[in-house]
């Protein structure tokens, strides 16, 4: 069953269960996927759908941070619940050990020895972690730390 089909099935289940929050989040996900399909004039494949979910996760994390800074705990809590629902549809995240191994491999492959080659290392590390959910900012920070120790 594809991601879009799973979301549609869960959307119907949420309607039947009268789970308003889940229903709202699933409608948002479905709308984001549909919007991208209309832009591209074709049905999205799994990696493209996962990319949309990752974007939605990033948006929720930024919102949580802003609401927390703005002393709005009730809004931060709502965003946290939405984040948990969206993350349940993403593949398993890369562990820190997997990210470290990918960075080590990427540095070896690219021959990077200074912070100037950070982009190439991040790109290679992301490629080796294909199929896993990777927080791009966390990966970039790890690569920056590792390269600053080399150079």
NORRACOR-V262284 format. One record per backbone hydrogen bond with DSSP energy under -1.0 kcal/mol. NH is the residue of the N-H (numbers start at 0). CO is the residue of the C=O. If there is no record, write none. Layout:
NH;CO
NH;CO
This chain:
5;1
6;2
7;3
8;4
9;5
10;6
11;7
12;8
13;9
14;10
15;11
16;12
18;13
19;17
22;18
23;19
24;20
25;21
26;22
27;23
28;24
29;25
30;26
31;27
32;28
33;29
34;30
35;31
36;32
37;33
38;34
39;35
40;36
41;36
48;44
49;45
50;46
51;47
52;48
53;49
54;50
55;51
56;52
57;53
58;54
59;55
60;56
61;57
62;58
63;59
64;60
65;61
66;62
67;63
68;64
69;65
70;67
71;66
75;71
76;72
77;73
78;74
79;75
80;76
81;77
82;78
83;79
84;80
85;81
86;82
87;83
88;85
89;86
93;132
98;94
99;95
100;96
101;97
102;98
103;99
104;100
105;101
106;102
107;103
108;104
109;105
110;106
116;113
117;114
120;116
121;117
122;118
123;119
124;120
125;121
126;122
127;123
128;124
129;126
131;128
132;91
138;134
139;135
140;136
141;137
142;138
143;139
144;140
145;141
146;142
147;143
148;144
149;145
150;146
